[in-house]
Amino acid sequence: MGDDVREHLEVQVHAKNLCSTLVSANAYLGAKVIADALNDGAQIVVCGRVANPALTLGPAWAHFGWADDDWDCLAAATMAGHLLECGAQVTGGYYADPGFKDIPNLAHVGFPIAQIFGDGSCILSKPEGTGGRIDEHTVKEQLLYEIDNPAAYVTPDVVADITHAKVLEIGLNKVALTGVVGHPRPRDLKVNLCHENGWLAEAEISYSGARAQARAHLAASIVRERLPDLKIRVDLIGVISLFGDDDGVSLHAARHHDPTDVRLRMATSHPDKAVAERLLREVTALYTCGPAGGGGVRTSIRSRLALVSCFLPRESINSHFEIFNETVTSI
């Protein structure tokens, strides 16, 4: 407990600068309070916002009794938690790429198991008879996942350095991780602030057959011309969307394709719900007012939250735990 820092003075200052309603403010807590709760007799620990590796580091910290400044052990166990935190990603799930990185029996992929030792090093495996695979490649890919600086992976408990780490296959679906180095934990804790951010309106319509892309382009230009005061994001799903841009400039670069199945998506955000809803009505009107052959319109509108981050001194955050004892009476 203690991750909710909405009433913290510095958070209140940040919130006022946002010029919108603050919904939540949560600090990333570490594993120490989890370890303390387990050492005090807790059988299940329900956390607020904690860093992902803390769910593994906490039990290991409690079990081995590491000192608060045993940086190498804390860092090594943190990386064990990092390998486990995305589940089947390290057993081949997110790794799989047919014809390039083939993974067997992915429909029955097994979740990883980490055997952690007294120095924090670990052996990663998975249950026998399950699909997927654990090898040097899957482990290295997950080890680097979401790591900005391999020499300084910053967590609430320790700064981990994996630049000299060793990943070694020691058997079928068994990989050892050693050589992780730790440095002192950061002075500040990261805090995520979520605040209200208006309304997101989305609408889609499909075009198929000959000249489908040209008709989708025409439909988008019609809506944009009718709503010149709105900034509208346009995507041609299956043609240009993941690598598109909010201004639609990249749409023109995609014209050399000749797809026969195009899903046009248009989206806008606005503080006023009624203004955002105008997009939905215009796309629906394309059924009869727009290019030929449009169909399958779907529209939605929902409130949005935006996120900003800041840092607070860890000593100003009161992380703690409470033990609840409940007697269960069998009937």
N, C-alpha and C positions, 0 to 999 in steps of 0.2 A: 504494500500500500504506500501511498505518498506520491504516485506519479501524476495525480491531478493537481496542477499548479495554477489553475485559473485565477486564484486569489493572490498570487505572488505579485508584489509591487512592480517588478520589472515587466512581467507579463501584462499587467494592466496598462503600462505605458505603451507597450507594443500594440495592444488591442486598440487603444485610442488612435494610434497612427494608422490603423487599418481602415478607419471610417466605415466600419460595418460591424455587425453583431458577432461577438466571439462565441463560438459553439463549444470548443474544447481546447485544452492546453495540457499536453501530457509529456512528462520528461521520460527519457529512456533510462530506466533503472538497470542495475546490474545484478550479478548473481549472488553477491554477499548476503543480501537479506533472505534469499532462497536457502542458502546454506545454513544461515542462522535458524531459520524456521525448522528445517529438517533436524538440526542438532538439538532443537528444543522439543522434539517429539512429533512434529507434524508428519502425517502420512500422505497427505495430498496438499500441494501448495497451489492456490489459485492466485495468479498474478494480475496486476494491472499492466501498464506498458513496460515491458522489459526488452532488452536487446535479445535478438533471436538466439545467439549462442549461449546466453545465460541459462536457458532451460536445460542445457547439458552441463555447463560449468558448475552450476549451483549444487546438484547432487554429487558431482565428483569432488568439489571443494569440501563438502560436508564429510564425504566418505574418507578422503585421504588426510583431512585436517591440515591443509596447506596454510602457511602463514599469509597474511594479507599482502605481503610484498615478495612472495615467491613467484616472481614475474615469469620465469620460464615455464613453470608448471601451469600457471594460470593461462598463459598464452597458448600452450600446447593443447590444453583441454578446451580452450575457446575455439581453436581451429577444428577440433573434433566436433564441437557443437555446430560450427559453420558447415561442416560436411554433412551433418544430419539434418540441418534445419529445413532443407527443401525436399525432404523425403526421397521419393524415387528418382529425383533428378540425378543423384549420384549413382544410382543403380541402372542408369541408361535411359530413363524417361525423357528428360529434356535434352539428352545427348544425342538421341537417335536421329539419323538422317539417312533414309533409305538409299542404298547404292553407294553411300560414302562412309557412313558410320552405322552399320547394321547391328541391331540389338535383337536377340532371340526372345520370343514369347512375351512380347511387351504387354499383351492383354492381361497377363497374370504376373506383372512385375512385382518383385519383392521389395520391401522397405529395408533400408540399411540398418545394420547393427554395429555399434562401436564398442570395442573392448578397450577400456581406458586403464592405463597403468599409473603407477605412483609418480612418475615423472611427467605425466600429462600426455605422453605419446599414446597412440592408439592403433588398433588393427580394425579395419573396416571389412564387414562381410554382409551377407544377406541370408535369409532362411533357405535351407535346402529345399529343392523342389519348386522354387519360385522362378519366375521369368526374370529377364533383365540380365545385367552383367556388371560386375565391379572389377575394374582393372586400372592400370596406371593412367589410362587416358580419361576414363570417366571421373576419376578422383582429381586429377589435375584440373580438369575443366571446372568442376565444382569448387575446387580450392580457390580458383581465381575469380569465381563468380561474384560480381558486385564488389570487387576489391579495387579501390582507387589506387592505393599505393601498397604494393606487396611488402615494402619495408616498414610500413606503419599502418596496420589495420586497426583503427581506433575503436575501442569498445568502452563501456563504462568501467570495466574492471581492469583492463590492461591494454597496452598497445602491442599488437602481435607483429612479428617480423618473420615472413616466410621465405625470405630471399635465399636462405641456406637450407630450407627444408628438403627432406628426401622422401620421395614416394616410391615404394618398392613392392612389387608383387611377390608374395611369399607363398602363393598357392592359388588354386582355382577359386575365383571370387573372394580372394583375401588380399588386402593391400595394407601395408604398414605406413604410417606417417610419423616421421621423427625429425628432429633438428629445428623445431620451431623455437624462436627466441622471443622473450618478452621484455618490455620496457614499462616504466611507471605509468599508471593510469592517468588520464587527462584530469586537469583541475576542474573543468566545467562539464556539465551534462547537456546533451542536446535536448531541445524541447520543440515539439511540433504544435503549432497553433492552427486550428481550423476555424474559418470564419465564413459567414454567409457571403455568397458571391453571385447573386442573381439567379437567372433561369436559363437552362439549356433546352433549346427546341431542336428536334431532329426530325427529318422527313426523308423517306426513300421512295423511289419509283423505278421500275425496271423497263428496259427497252431491249428487244431481241430482234434477230434477223438481220437482213442487209442494212447497212448504214446505221446500225444501232448506236455506235459511238457518236456519230454526227447528230443524231436526234437527241442524245443525252446532253451534248454540248448546247444544243439549241434550247432545250428545256432549262438548263442552268442559266443561260443568258437571259431568258424571259423573266425568270424569277428575280434575278439580280437587277434587271432594269426596272421591275415593278417595285422593288424594295431598295432604292438607292441609299437610304439612310442606315441600312443594316450592314454590318460586316458579316458576310456569309462564307462559311467554309464549304467547298465543293469537292467531293470525292467521286471518282468512278471506280467502284469496287470491282476488283478483278483486272483493272487497267492501270489506275494510278490512285492510290489511297495511302498506303503505308509510307510512301516517299513523297506524298503530296505536300502542299503548303497552303496556308490559310488564305492567301491572296489568289490562288488558282492559277498562278503563272505556269506551274509545271504541267497543268492540264494540256497546254498547247504542245508540249514536248511529246505527249503520248499519242498524238494524232497519227503517227505512222503505223500504229497497230490497226488491225481490222477485226475486232472482236464481234461476235454475233450475239453476245449475252452480256449486257452491261447493267449494273445496279447503280443508279444515281443517288448519292446521299448528299443532303444539304443540311447545314447546321448553323445556328447562331446563338449567341448568348446576350442577355440584356437584363438590367436590373428590374425592368417592368415586365411582369408576366404577360400582360395583354399585348405588348409590343412584340415579344418573342413569338407569341401565338400566330402572328400574321404570316410567318413563314409556313406554318402548317397548312393554313388555308390556301396559300398560293400553290404549294406543291400538290395538294389535293385537287385544285382546279386544273392541273395539267392533264387530268383524265380526258377532258374535252377541249380545253383551251390551249393545249400545248401540242407538241409534235405527235405524229401518228404512233399508235401502238404502245403507248405507255400503260402500265398496269401494276398491280400489286403494291399500291401505296400503303405505307405504314407511317404513322406519326406518333411522336411522344414528346412530352415536356416534363421537366423535373427541376427541382431546385438544386443549386450547386453549392458545394463547399470548396473553398480554396485553402491552400496550405502554405504557411511560411514557417521558417525555422529560426530559432535563436538559441543562445546558450545561457545557462544559469550556473553560478557556483554550486558545486555539489553540497557544500556545507549548509546552503540555504534551503535544501530540499530534505524534507523529513520522511525518508523511506523507513518503513517499519512493517511488522507483521503482527497479527493477532491469531491466537489459537482458539478455535471453536470446538467444544466437545459436545457431541449429541448422542444420546443414548437411543439405540434402536431396539424397540420391543417387538419380538416376533409374535405373530398371532397364530 
